[in-house]
Each structure stands twice: as structure tokens, then as C-alpha cells.
Amino acid sequence: MSETENRTEGAAMPVVGYAPGAYDMFHIGHLNILKRAAAECDRLVVGVVSDEVVLKAKGKLPIVPFEERLEIVRSIRYVDDAVPDLHVDKFDAWRHLRFDVLFKGDDWRGTERGIKLEGELASVGARIVYFPYTIHTSSTALRKLIAVPS
């Protein structure tokens, strides 16, 4: 695990990582992100996005209820803390949690939102680490597989 130097006091400070997500229909892609994120910080906080925020961001509600998604994530051994994420804008999450590193799937890299967020986080000394998006297993793909024709 890594540590960062506190420039004002010279003391080593633990690196806090933040991995927000809906974590709907928890699958191997989610687990891989959390495992990799935990390896790159001293303390991993996972933000489980509320139903309202998922609806705003993706235009659809999660299949698994919020409290169940939060409990599943909270039970993963790589996770030090799981908290509700009530923010569409992840810089608002930084204002609340003051993490050092935000972990996102690389589907955000180079997007307007990703570039904006990178700049905002850099202005406060935080950064984004992108992980490869798991194309073969995703909540969207799982949702399509279990969809019942109407």
C-alpha cells in the first residue's frame, strides 16, 4: 500500500481512495475494481450511489434495492467503509469525503465529464485512477439477459 507525504507537517498520511458506483447486480467487474482500488490506497471508501442518483445519471432505477447494494459492498473484504453516494457530481462527493484518489472505469477517460472532474480534483491535490471497463460482464449486459419481454 502507498502513503503520501503531508507537506505541511512532514508526517506520512494514509492515502484515501474513493470508488463510487451503483454496484447493481454485483459482478466480477465490480469485484475487480474494488480489489485493484484497495491495492492502490491505504483506506478504500466505496460510495454506493442512491437510487435517485442512478435514475438521474442513467435514466433508470437499479434492480437491487439501495440498502441491499450497500450491505453487499460493505461486506467485501477489500472495502474499509461503504457510504451512501448522493452526488451525481463526484466533486461534490470529494467536498464531503476529502479523498485523495477517485477510482473510475476507463469509460470515463477522455469524456467531457471525466476531463472536468480531473481538473477539479487536481485543483485540490486529488486525482483519478482509471481501471479497464469489464465489457464482457456488466450490469447493463446482465439486465438485458434477465429482461422479460412484455
ZALUMVO-380454 format. One record per residue: residue in one letter; residue number from 1; x, y, z of N, C-alpha, C, O in turn. Coordinates in steps of 0.1 Angstrom, whole numbers, plus 5000, padded with zeros to 4 digits. Layout:
<recs>
+--------+-----+------+------+------+-------+-------+-------+------+------+------+------+------+------+
! residu ! num ! n.xx ! n.yy ! n.zz ! ca.xx ! ca.yy ! ca.zz ! c.xx ! c.yy ! c.zz ! o.xx ! o.yy ! o.zz !
+--------+-----+------+------+------+-------+-------+-------+------+------+------+------+------+------+
!      a ! NUM !    X !    Y !    Z !     X !     Y !     Z !    X !    Y !    Z !    X !    Y !    Z !
...
+--------+-----+------+------+------+-------+-------+-------+------+------+------+------+------+------+
</recs>
This chain:
<recs>
+--------+-----+------+------+------+-------+-------+-------+------+------+------+------+------+------+
! residu ! num ! n.xx ! n.yy ! n.zz ! ca.xx ! ca.yy ! ca.zz ! c.xx ! c.yy ! c.zz ! o.xx ! o.yy ! o.zz !
+--------+-----+------+------+------+-------+-------+-------+------+------+------+------+------+------+
!      m !   1 ! 5008 ! 4988 ! 5000 !  5000 !  5000 !  5000 ! 5009 ! 5012 ! 5000 ! 5020 ! 5012 ! 5004 !
!      s !   2 ! 5003 ! 5023 ! 4996 !  5011 !  5035 !  4994 ! 5008 ! 5046 ! 5005 ! 4997 ! 5045 ! 5011 !
!      e !   3 ! 5017 ! 5055 ! 5007 !  5014 !  5066 !  5016 ! 5019 ! 5078 ! 5010 ! 5028 ! 5078 ! 5001 !
!      t !   4 ! 5013 ! 5089 ! 5013 !  5016 !  5102 !  5007 ! 5022 ! 5111 ! 5018 ! 5019 ! 5110 ! 5030 !
!      e !   5 ! 5031 ! 5120 ! 5015 !  5038 !  5129 !  5025 ! 5029 ! 5141 ! 5027 ! 5025 ! 5147 ! 5018 !
!      n !   6 ! 5026 ! 5143 ! 5040 !  5019 !  5156 !  5043 ! 5029 ! 5167 ! 5043 ! 5038 ! 5168 ! 5051 !
!      r !   7 ! 5027 ! 5176 ! 5033 !  5037 !  5186 !  5031 ! 5038 ! 5197 ! 5042 ! 5049 ! 5203 ! 5043 !
!      t !   8 ! 5028 ! 5198 ! 5049 !  5028 !  5209 !  5060 ! 5034 ! 5204 ! 5072 ! 5041 ! 5212 ! 5080 !
!      e !   9 ! 5033 ! 5191 ! 5076 !  5038 !  5186 !  5088 ! 5049 ! 5176 ! 5086 ! 5056 ! 5172 ! 5096 !
!      g !  10 ! 5052 ! 5171 ! 5074 !  5062 !  5161 !  5072 ! 5059 ! 5147 ! 5076 ! 5067 ! 5138 ! 5075 !
!      a !  11 ! 5046 ! 5145 ! 5081 !  5042 !  5132 !  5086 ! 5035 ! 5125 ! 5074 ! 5029 ! 5131 ! 5065 !
!      a !  12 ! 5037 ! 5112 ! 5074 !  5031 !  5103 !  5064 ! 5016 ! 5102 ! 5067 ! 5012 ! 5099 ! 5078 !
!      m !  13 ! 5008 ! 5105 ! 5056 !  4993 !  5104 !  5058 ! 4988 ! 5093 ! 5049 ! 4993 ! 5091 ! 5038 !
!      p !  14 ! 4979 ! 5085 ! 5054 !  4973 !  5074 !  5046 ! 4966 ! 5080 ! 5034 ! 4959 ! 5090 ! 5034 !
!      v !  15 ! 4967 ! 5073 ! 5023 !  4960 !  5076 !  5010 ! 4946 ! 5071 ! 5011 ! 4944 ! 5058 ! 5012 !
!      v !  16 ! 4936 ! 5079 ! 5010 !  4922 !  5075 !  5010 ! 4917 ! 5075 ! 4996 ! 4918 ! 5084 ! 4988 !
!      g !  17 ! 4912 ! 5063 ! 4992 !  4907 !  5061 !  4979 ! 4892 ! 5061 ! 4979 ! 4886 ! 5057 ! 4989 !
!      y !  18 ! 4885 ! 5065 ! 4968 !  4871 !  5065 !  4968 ! 4866 ! 5059 ! 4955 ! 4871 ! 5062 ! 4944 !
!      a !  19 ! 4857 ! 5049 ! 4956 !  4853 !  5042 !  4944 ! 4837 ! 5042 ! 4943 ! 4831 ! 5034 ! 4949 !
!      p !  20 ! 4832 ! 5052 ! 4937 !  4817 !  5053 !  4936 ! 4812 ! 5044 ! 4925 ! 4818 ! 5042 ! 4915 !
!      g !  21 ! 4799 ! 5040 ! 4927 !  4793 !  5032 !  4917 ! 4779 ! 5028 ! 4922 ! 4776 ! 5028 ! 4934 !
!      a !  22 ! 4771 ! 5023 ! 4912 !  4758 !  5018 !  4916 ! 4759 ! 5004 ! 4922 ! 4751 ! 5001 ! 4932 !
!      y !  23 ! 4768 ! 4996 ! 4918 !  4771 !  4983 !  4922 ! 4758 ! 4975 ! 4922 ! 4754 ! 4967 ! 4931 !
!      d !  24 ! 4750 ! 4977 ! 4911 !  4738 !  4969 !  4909 ! 4741 ! 4956 ! 4903 ! 4750 ! 4955 ! 4895 !
!      m !  25 ! 4734 ! 4946 ! 4908 !  4737 !  4932 !  4903 ! 4752 ! 4929 ! 4904 ! 4758 ! 4926 ! 4894 !
!      f !  26 ! 4758 ! 4930 ! 4916 !  4772 !  4929 !  4918 ! 4778 ! 4917 ! 4910 ! 4773 ! 4906 ! 4911 !
!      h !  27 ! 4789 ! 4920 ! 4903 !  4795 !  4910 !  4894 ! 4810 ! 4911 ! 4895 ! 4816 ! 4920 ! 4902 !
!      i !  28 ! 4817 ! 4903 ! 4887 !  4832 !  4902 !  4887 ! 4838 ! 4916 ! 4884 ! 4849 ! 4919 ! 4889 !
!      g !  29 ! 4832 ! 4923 ! 4875 !  4838 !  4936 !  4871 ! 4838 ! 4946 ! 4883 ! 4848 ! 4953 ! 4886 !
!      h !  30 ! 4828 ! 4945 ! 4891 !  4827 !  4953 !  4904 ! 4838 ! 4949 ! 4913 ! 4846 ! 4957 ! 4919 !
!      l !  31 ! 4839 ! 4936 ! 4915 !  4849 !  4930 !  4924 ! 4863 ! 4934 ! 4920 ! 4872 ! 4937 ! 4928 !
!      n !  32 ! 4866 ! 4933 ! 4907 !  4879 !  4936 !  4901 ! 4883 ! 4951 ! 4904 ! 4894 ! 4954 ! 4908 !
!      i !  33 ! 4873 ! 4960 ! 4902 !  4876 !  4974 !  4905 ! 4879 ! 4976 ! 4920 ! 4889 ! 4983 ! 4923 !
!      l !  34 ! 4871 ! 4970 ! 4929 !  4874 !  4972 !  4943 ! 4887 ! 4966 ! 4948 ! 4894 ! 4971 ! 4956 !
!      k !  35 ! 4890 ! 4954 ! 4942 !  4903 !  4947 !  4945 ! 4915 ! 4956 ! 4941 ! 4924 ! 4958 ! 4948 !
!      r !  36 ! 4914 ! 4961 ! 4928 !  4925 !  4969 !  4923 ! 4926 ! 4983 ! 4931 ! 4937 ! 4987 ! 4933 !
!      a !  37 ! 4915 ! 4988 ! 4934 !  4914 !  5001 !  4941 ! 4921 ! 5000 ! 4955 ! 4929 ! 5008 ! 4959 !
!      a !  38 ! 4917 ! 4989 ! 4962 !  4923 !  4986 !  4975 ! 4938 ! 4985 ! 4975 ! 4945 ! 4989 ! 4984 !
!      a !  39 ! 4943 ! 4980 ! 4964 !  4957 !  4978 !  4963 ! 4965 ! 4991 ! 4960 ! 4977 ! 4992 ! 4962 !
!      e !  40 ! 4957 ! 5001 ! 4957 !  4964 !  5014 !  4953 ! 4961 ! 5025 ! 4964 ! 4964 ! 5037 ! 4961 !
!      c !  41 ! 4956 ! 5021 ! 4975 !  4954 !  5031 !  4986 ! 4955 ! 5025 ! 4999 ! 4955 ! 5012 ! 5000 !
!      d !  42 ! 4955 ! 5033 ! 5010 !  4956 !  5027 !  5023 ! 4943 ! 5024 ! 5029 ! 4941 ! 5016 ! 5038 !
!      r !  43 ! 4933 ! 5032 ! 5025 !  4919 !  5031 !  5030 ! 4910 ! 5033 ! 5018 ! 4910 ! 5043 ! 5012 !
!      l !  44 ! 4901 ! 5023 ! 5016 !  4892 !  5024 !  5005 ! 4878 ! 5026 ! 5010 ! 4872 ! 5018 ! 5018 !
!      v !  45 ! 4872 ! 5038 ! 5006 !  4858 !  5041 !  5009 ! 4851 ! 5039 ! 4996 ! 4855 ! 5044 ! 4985 !
!      v !  46 ! 4840 ! 5032 ! 4996 !  4832 !  5030 !  4985 ! 4818 ! 5037 ! 4986 ! 4811 ! 5035 ! 4996 !
!      g !  47 ! 4815 ! 5045 ! 4976 !  4803 !  5052 !  4976 ! 4793 ! 5044 ! 4968 ! 4794 ! 5042 ! 4956 !
!      v !  48 ! 4782 ! 5040 ! 4974 !  4771 !  5032 !  4967 ! 4761 ! 5043 ! 4964 ! 4755 ! 5049 ! 4972 !
!      v !  49 ! 4759 ! 5045 ! 4951 !  4750 !  5055 !  4946 ! 4736 ! 5052 ! 4949 ! 4731 ! 5041 ! 4947 !
!      s !  50 ! 4729 ! 5063 ! 4954 !  4715 !  5061 !  4958 ! 4706 ! 5059 ! 4945 ! 4710 ! 5062 ! 4934 !
!      d !  51 ! 4694 ! 5053 ! 4947 !  4685 !  5051 !  4936 ! 4682 ! 5064 ! 4929 ! 4682 ! 5063 ! 4916 !
!      e !  52 ! 4680 ! 5075 ! 4936 !  4677 !  5088 !  4929 ! 4688 ! 5092 ! 4920 ! 4686 ! 5097 ! 4909 !
!      v !  53 ! 4701 ! 5091 ! 4925 !  4712 !  5095 !  4917 ! 4714 ! 5086 ! 4905 ! 4717 ! 5091 ! 4894 !
!      v !  54 ! 4712 ! 5073 ! 4906 !  4713 !  5064 !  4895 ! 4702 ! 5068 ! 4885 ! 4705 ! 5068 ! 4873 !
!      l !  55 ! 4690 ! 5071 ! 4889 !  4679 !  5075 !  4880 ! 4683 ! 5087 ! 4872 ! 4681 ! 5088 ! 4860 !
!      k !  56 ! 4689 ! 5097 ! 4880 !  4693 !  5110 !  4873 ! 4704 ! 5107 ! 4863 ! 4704 ! 5113 ! 4852 !
!      a !  57 ! 4714 ! 5099 ! 4867 !  4726 !  5097 !  4858 ! 4723 ! 5088 ! 4847 ! 4729 ! 5090 ! 4836 !
!      k !  58 ! 4715 ! 5077 ! 4849 !  4714 !  5067 !  4839 ! 4700 ! 5066 ! 4833 ! 4698 ! 5059 ! 4823 !
!      g !  59 ! 4691 ! 5073 ! 4839 !  4677 !  5073 !  4834 ! 4669 ! 5060 ! 4837 ! 4658 ! 5058 ! 4831 !
!      k !  60 ! 4674 ! 5052 ! 4846 !  4667 !  5040 !  4851 ! 4671 ! 5037 ! 4865 ! 4682 ! 5040 ! 4869 !
!      l !  61 ! 4662 ! 5030 ! 4872 !  4665 !  5026 !  4886 ! 4673 ! 5013 ! 4886 ! 4672 ! 5005 ! 4877 !
!      p !  62 ! 4681 ! 5011 ! 4896 !  4688 !  4999 !  4898 ! 4677 ! 4987 ! 4901 ! 4666 ! 4990 ! 4905 !
!      i !  63 ! 4682 ! 4975 ! 4898 !  4673 !  4964 !  4901 ! 4674 ! 4960 ! 4915 ! 4664 ! 4957 ! 4922 !
!      v !  64 ! 4686 ! 4960 ! 4921 !  4688 !  4956 !  4935 ! 4685 ! 4969 ! 4944 ! 4691 ! 4979 ! 4941 !
!      p !  65 ! 4677 ! 4968 ! 4954 !  4674 !  4979 !  4963 ! 4687 ! 4985 ! 4969 ! 4697 ! 4978 ! 4972 !
!      f !  66 ! 4687 ! 4998 ! 4972 !  4698 !  5005 !  4977 ! 4704 ! 4999 ! 4989 ! 4716 ! 4996 ! 4990 !
!      e !  67 ! 4696 ! 4996 ! 4999 !  4701 !  4991 !  5012 ! 4708 ! 4977 ! 5010 ! 4718 ! 4974 ! 5017 !
!      e !  68 ! 4703 ! 4969 ! 5001 !  4710 !  4956 !  4998 ! 4723 ! 4958 ! 4991 ! 4733 ! 4952 ! 4994 !
!      r !  69 ! 4723 ! 4968 ! 4981 !  4736 !  4971 !  4974 ! 4746 ! 4976 ! 4984 ! 4758 ! 4972 ! 4983 !
!      l !  70 ! 4742 ! 4984 ! 4993 !  4751 !  4990 !  5003 ! 4757 ! 4979 ! 5012 ! 4769 ! 4978 ! 5015 !
!      e !  71 ! 4748 ! 4969 ! 5017 !  4753 !  4958 !  5025 ! 4762 ! 4949 ! 5018 ! 4772 ! 4944 ! 5024 !
!      i !  72 ! 4759 ! 4946 ! 5005 !  4768 !  4937 !  4997 ! 4782 ! 4944 ! 4997 ! 4792 ! 4937 ! 4999 !
!      v !  73 ! 4783 ! 4956 ! 4993 !  4796 !  4963 !  4992 ! 4803 ! 4964 ! 5005 ! 4815 ! 4962 ! 5006 !
!      r !  74 ! 4795 ! 4967 ! 5015 !  4801 !  4968 !  5029 ! 4807 ! 4955 ! 5033 ! 4817 ! 4955 ! 5041 !
!      s !  75 ! 4803 ! 4944 ! 5028 !  4807 !  4930 !  5032 ! 4820 ! 4925 ! 5024 ! 4825 ! 4915 ! 5027 !
!      i !  76 ! 4824 ! 4933 ! 5014 !  4835 !  4929 !  5006 ! 4848 ! 4932 ! 5014 ! 4850 ! 4943 ! 5019 !
!      r !  77 ! 4857 ! 4922 ! 5014 !  4869 !  4923 !  5023 ! 4878 ! 4935 ! 5018 ! 4886 ! 4939 ! 5027 !
!      y !  78 ! 4878 ! 4939 ! 5006 !  4887 !  4950 !  5001 ! 4882 ! 4964 ! 5006 ! 4889 ! 4974 ! 5005 !
!      v !  79 ! 4870 ! 4965 ! 5011 !  4863 !  4977 !  5014 ! 4865 ! 4981 ! 5029 ! 4861 ! 4973 ! 5037 !
!      d !  80 ! 4870 ! 4992 ! 5031 !  4872 !  4997 !  5045 ! 4859 ! 5003 ! 5050 ! 4856 ! 5003 ! 5062 !
!      d !  81 ! 4852 ! 5010 ! 5041 !  4839 !  5017 !  5045 ! 4831 ! 5018 ! 5033 ! 4836 ! 5021 ! 5022 !
!      a !  82 ! 4818 ! 5016 ! 5034 !  4808 !  5018 !  5023 ! 4799 ! 5029 ! 5028 ! 4793 ! 5028 ! 5039 !
!      v !  83 ! 4796 ! 5039 ! 5020 !  4788 !  5050 !  5023 ! 4778 ! 5053 ! 5012 ! 4781 ! 5050 ! 5001 !
!      p !  84 ! 4767 ! 5059 ! 5016 !  4757 !  5063 !  5005 ! 4764 ! 5074 ! 4997 ! 4770 ! 5084 ! 5002 !
!      d !  85 ! 4763 ! 5074 ! 4984 !  4767 !  5084 !  4975 ! 4755 ! 5091 ! 4969 ! 4747 ! 5085 ! 4962 !
!      l !  86 ! 4753 ! 5103 ! 4974 !  4741 !  5111 !  4970 ! 4744 ! 5122 ! 4959 ! 4736 ! 5131 ! 4957 !
!      h !  87 ! 4756 ! 5120 ! 4953 !  4761 !  5131 !  4944 ! 4762 ! 5126 ! 4929 ! 4769 ! 5116 ! 4927 !
!      v !  88 ! 4756 ! 5133 ! 4920 !  4758 !  5130 !  4906 ! 4772 ! 5135 ! 4902 ! 4779 ! 5128 ! 4895 !
!      d !  89 ! 4775 ! 5147 ! 4907 !  4788 !  5153 !  4905 ! 4798 ! 5148 ! 4916 ! 4796 ! 5151 ! 4927 !
!      k !  90 ! 4808 ! 5141 ! 4911 !  4817 !  5134 !  4921 ! 4827 ! 5144 ! 4928 ! 4833 ! 5140 ! 4938 !
!      f !  91 ! 4828 ! 5156 ! 4923 !  4835 !  5166 !  4930 ! 4827 ! 5170 ! 4943 ! 4833 ! 5174 ! 4953 !
!      d !  92 ! 4814 ! 5170 ! 4942 !  4806 !  5172 !  4954 ! 4809 ! 5161 ! 4964 ! 4809 ! 5163 ! 4977 !
!      a !  93 ! 4811 ! 5149 ! 4960 !  4815 !  5138 !  4969 ! 4828 ! 5141 ! 4975 ! 4830 ! 5138 ! 4987 !
!      w !  94 ! 4838 ! 5146 ! 4967 !  4851 !  5150 !  4973 ! 4849 ! 5160 ! 4984 ! 4856 ! 5159 ! 4994 !
!      r !  95 ! 4841 ! 5170 ! 4982 !  4838 !  5181 !  4992 ! 4834 ! 5174 ! 5005 ! 4837 ! 5179 ! 5016 !
!      h !  96 ! 4826 ! 5164 ! 5004 !  4821 !  5157 !  5016 ! 4831 ! 5148 ! 5022 ! 4832 ! 5147 ! 5034 !
!      l !  97 ! 4839 ! 5140 ! 5014 !  4847 !  5130 !  5019 ! 4862 ! 5133 ! 5019 ! 4870 ! 5127 ! 5027 !
!      r !  98 ! 4867 ! 5142 ! 5011 !  4881 !  5146 !  5010 ! 4890 ! 5135 ! 5007 ! 4901 ! 5133 ! 5014 !
!      f !  99 ! 4887 ! 5126 ! 4998 !  4896 !  5115 !  4994 ! 4907 ! 5120 ! 4985 ! 4907 ! 5132 ! 4980 !
!      d ! 100 ! 4918 ! 5112 ! 4984 !  4930 !  5115 !  4976 ! 4929 ! 5110 ! 4962 ! 4935 ! 5116 ! 4953 !
!      v ! 101 ! 4923 ! 5099 ! 4960 !  4922 !  5092 !  4947 ! 4908 ! 5088 ! 4945 ! 4901 ! 5081 ! 4953 !
!      l ! 102 ! 4903 ! 5091 ! 4933 !  4890 !  5086 !  4928 ! 4892 ! 5075 ! 4918 ! 4900 ! 5077 ! 4909 !
!      f ! 103 ! 4886 ! 5064 ! 4920 !  4887 !  5052 !  4911 ! 4875 ! 5052 ! 4902 ! 4864 ! 5051 ! 4907 !
!      k ! 104 ! 4877 ! 5051 ! 4889 !  4866 !  5051 !  4879 ! 4870 ! 5041 ! 4868 ! 4881 ! 5038 ! 4866 !
!      g ! 105 ! 4859 ! 5036 ! 4861 !  4862 !  5028 !  4849 ! 4867 ! 5036 ! 4838 ! 4864 ! 5048 ! 4837 !
!      d ! 106 ! 4875 ! 5031 ! 4829 !  4881 !  5039 !  4819 ! 4871 ! 5043 ! 4808 ! 4875 ! 5050 ! 4798 !
!      d ! 107 ! 4858 ! 5040 ! 4809 !  4848 !  5045 !  4800 ! 4846 ! 5060 ! 4803 ! 4840 ! 5067 ! 4795 !
!      w ! 108 ! 4851 ! 5065 ! 4814 !  4851 !  5079 !  4817 ! 4863 ! 5087 ! 4811 ! 4862 ! 5099 ! 4809 !
!      r ! 109 ! 4874 ! 5080 ! 4809 !  4886 !  5087 !  4804 ! 4883 ! 5094 ! 4791 ! 4877 ! 5089 ! 4782 !
!      g ! 110 ! 4887 ! 5107 ! 4790 !  4886 !  5115 !  4778 ! 4872 ! 5121 ! 4776 ! 4870 ! 5128 ! 4766 !
!      t ! 111 ! 4862 ! 5117 ! 4784 !  4849 !  5123 !  4783 ! 4849 ! 5137 ! 4788 ! 4858 ! 5141 ! 4796 !
!      e ! 112 ! 4839 ! 5145 ! 4784 !  4838 !  5158 !  4790 ! 4837 ! 5158 ! 4805 ! 4843 ! 5166 ! 4812 !
!      r ! 113 ! 4828 ! 5149 ! 4810 !  4827 !  5149 !  4825 ! 4840 ! 5144 ! 4832 ! 4844 ! 5150 ! 4842 !
!      g ! 114 ! 4847 ! 5135 ! 4826 !  4860 !  5130 !  4831 ! 4870 ! 5141 ! 4831 ! 4877 ! 5142 ! 4841 !
!      i ! 115 ! 4872 ! 5148 ! 4820 !  4882 !  5158 !  4819 ! 4879 ! 5169 ! 4829 ! 4888 ! 5174 ! 4836 !
!      k ! 116 ! 4866 ! 5173 ! 4830 !  4862 !  5184 !  4840 ! 4866 ! 5179 ! 4854 ! 4871 ! 5187 ! 4862 !
!      l ! 117 ! 4862 ! 5167 ! 4858 !  4864 !  5162 !  4871 ! 4879 ! 5161 ! 4874 ! 4884 ! 5164 ! 4885 !
!      e ! 118 ! 4887 ! 5156 ! 4864 !  4902 !  5155 !  4866 ! 4907 ! 5169 ! 4870 ! 4916 ! 5170 ! 4879 !
!      g ! 119 ! 4903 ! 5180 ! 4863 !  4908 !  5193 !  4866 ! 4903 ! 5198 ! 4880 ! 4911 ! 5204 ! 4887 !
!      e ! 120 ! 4891 ! 5195 ! 4883 !  4886 !  5199 !  4897 ! 4894 ! 5192 ! 4908 ! 4898 ! 5198 ! 4918 !
!      l ! 121 ! 4896 ! 5179 ! 4906 !  4903 !  5172 !  4916 ! 4918 ! 5176 ! 4917 ! 4923 ! 5177 ! 4928 !
!      a ! 122 ! 4924 ! 5178 ! 4906 !  4938 !  5183 !  4906 ! 4939 ! 5196 ! 4913 ! 4949 ! 5198 ! 4920 !
!      s ! 123 ! 4929 ! 5205 ! 4912 !  4930 !  5218 !  4919 ! 4930 ! 5216 ! 4934 ! 4934 ! 5226 ! 4941 !
!      v ! 124 ! 4926 ! 5205 ! 4939 !  4926 !  5203 !  4954 ! 4936 ! 5191 ! 4958 ! 4936 ! 5187 ! 4969 !
!      g ! 125 ! 4945 ! 5188 ! 4948 !  4955 !  5178 !  4951 ! 4951 ! 5163 ! 4951 ! 4958 ! 5154 ! 4955 !
!      a ! 126 ! 4939 ! 5161 ! 4945 !  4934 !  5147 !  4943 ! 4935 ! 5143 ! 4929 ! 4938 ! 5152 ! 4920 !
!      r ! 127 ! 4933 ! 5130 ! 4926 !  4935 !  5126 !  4912 ! 4925 ! 5114 ! 4909 ! 4919 ! 5109 ! 4918 !
!      i ! 128 ! 4924 ! 5111 ! 4896 !  4916 !  5099 !  4892 ! 4925 ! 5088 ! 4887 ! 4935 ! 5091 ! 4880 !
!      v ! 129 ! 4922 ! 5076 ! 4891 !  4929 !  5064 !  4885 ! 4918 ! 5057 ! 4878 ! 4908 ! 5053 ! 4883 !
!      y ! 130 ! 4921 ! 5054 ! 4865 !  4911 !  5047 !  4857 ! 4915 ! 5032 ! 4856 ! 4926 ! 5029 ! 4855 !
!      f ! 131 ! 4904 ! 5024 ! 4857 !  4906 !  5009 !  4855 ! 4899 ! 5005 ! 4843 ! 4889 ! 5011 ! 4839 !
!      p ! 132 ! 4904 ! 4994 ! 4836 !  4897 !  4989 !  4824 ! 4882 ! 4985 ! 4827 ! 4879 ! 4978 ! 4837 !
!      y ! 133 ! 4873 ! 4989 ! 4819 !  4859 !  4986 !  4820 ! 4858 ! 4971 ! 4816 ! 4863 ! 4967 ! 4806 !
!      t ! 134 ! 4850 ! 4964 ! 4824 !  4848 !  4950 !  4821 ! 4836 ! 4948 ! 4811 ! 4824 ! 4948 ! 4814 !
!      i ! 135 ! 4840 ! 4947 ! 4798 !  4830 !  4947 !  4787 ! 4822 ! 4934 ! 4787 ! 4809 ! 4935 ! 4785 !
!      h ! 136 ! 4828 ! 4923 ! 4790 !  4821 !  4910 !  4789 ! 4811 ! 4908 ! 4800 ! 4802 ! 4900 ! 4799 !
!      t ! 137 ! 4813 ! 4915 ! 4811 !  4803 !  4914 !  4822 ! 4800 ! 4928 ! 4827 ! 4809 ! 4934 ! 4833 !
!      s ! 138 ! 4788 ! 4932 ! 4826 !  4783 !  4945 !  4831 ! 4769 ! 4944 ! 4836 ! 4762 ! 4935 ! 4832 !
!      s ! 139 ! 4765 ! 4953 ! 4844 !  4751 !  4953 !  4849 ! 4742 ! 4955 ! 4837 ! 4731 ! 4950 ! 4837 !
!      t ! 140 ! 4746 ! 4963 ! 4828 !  4738 !  4966 !  4816 ! 4735 ! 4952 ! 4808 ! 4724 ! 4949 ! 4804 !
!      a ! 141 ! 4746 ! 4945 ! 4806 !  4745 !  4932 !  4799 ! 4736 ! 4922 ! 4807 ! 4728 ! 4915 ! 4802 !
!      l ! 142 ! 4738 ! 4922 ! 4821 !  4730 !  4913 !  4829 ! 4716 ! 4917 ! 4828 ! 4707 ! 4908 ! 4828 !
!      r ! 143 ! 4713 ! 4930 ! 4829 !  4699 !  4935 !  4828 ! 4692 ! 4930 ! 4815 ! 4681 ! 4926 ! 4815 !
!      k ! 144 ! 4700 ! 4930 ! 4804 !  4694 !  4926 !  4791 ! 4692 ! 4911 ! 4791 ! 4681 ! 4907 ! 4786 !
!      l ! 145 ! 4700 ! 4903 ! 4798 !  4698 !  4889 !  4798 ! 4686 ! 4885 ! 4806 ! 4679 ! 4875 ! 4803 !
!      i ! 146 ! 4683 ! 4892 ! 4817 !  4672 !  4888 !  4825 ! 4659 ! 4896 ! 4822 ! 4649 ! 4893 ! 4828 !
!      a ! 147 ! 4659 ! 4904 ! 4812 !  4648 !  4912 !  4808 ! 4637 ! 4903 ! 4803 ! 4639 ! 4893 ! 4795 !
!      v ! 148 ! 4625 ! 4905 ! 4808 !  4613 !  4897 !  4804 ! 4606 ! 4905 ! 4793 ! 4602 ! 4916 ! 4796 !
!      p ! 149 ! 4604 ! 4899 ! 4782 !  4596 !  4906 !  4771 ! 4582 ! 4909 ! 4776 ! 4576 ! 4901 ! 4782 !
!      s ! 150 ! 4578 ! 4921 ! 4772 !  4564 !  4925 !  4776 ! 4554 ! 4921 ! 4766 ! 4542 ! 4924 ! 4768 !
+--------+-----+------+------+------+-------+-------+-------+------+------+------+------+------+------+
</recs>
